[in-house]
Amino acid sequence: MAGNDPIDDAEHSGNQHRIGREEKPAFILLLCLALWLHELAPAWVMLIGLMRYGFLAAGCYLSWMAHDLPERFRRKLVCVIQLAVLIFAISPLGLAADGWREGLLAFALLSLLLFFGADVRWLYQQRPHVASIPRYPRRTA
C-alpha cells in the first residue's frame, strides 16, 4: 500500500483498480483486528473492519445491492475518517489518550453506518421494479 494515494485510486485501471479498492478495506480490517486483539478497543471495533465485506456478501444474496454506486466524495471522506481514527487509536498518542480512543472509534463506526445506510438506501431505490404479473393466467371462455 505504500506509495498509493490513500484517497484516490484514479490512476488505476482494469483489475488494478479493483485491487486498489480492496487494499484499504483489508488494511482497515487489520487495524481493527490489532486494536481488538491487543485489548485497545472493544469487540465492536471489528464492525468497522467487517462492514465492507458484509456489504459485498449482501450483494451476493440481494442482486440489487451488487450494482455499481455513483462516485461520491462522502465515501472517500468516511474512508479517511476511518483510517485516521484507527491509526490514531493504535499510535502512541492514541494509547495515551485512553478516554478519547473509544469515543473516536464510536464516531468512526457511526459515520460508517450512516454512509453505508445511505448507499443501501440509494441502491434499494434504484433496484429494478418487477411489474406485477398475475400468478395464474385468466381463462377465457
Secondary structure, 3 states (H helix, E strand, C coil): CCCCCCCCCCCCCCHHHHHHHHHHHHHHHHHHHHHHHCCCCCCCHHHHHHHHHHHHHHHHHCHHHHCCCCCCHHHHHHHHHHHHHHHHHHCHHHHHCHHHHHHHHHHHHHHHHHHHHHHHHHHHHHCCCCCCCCCCCCCCC
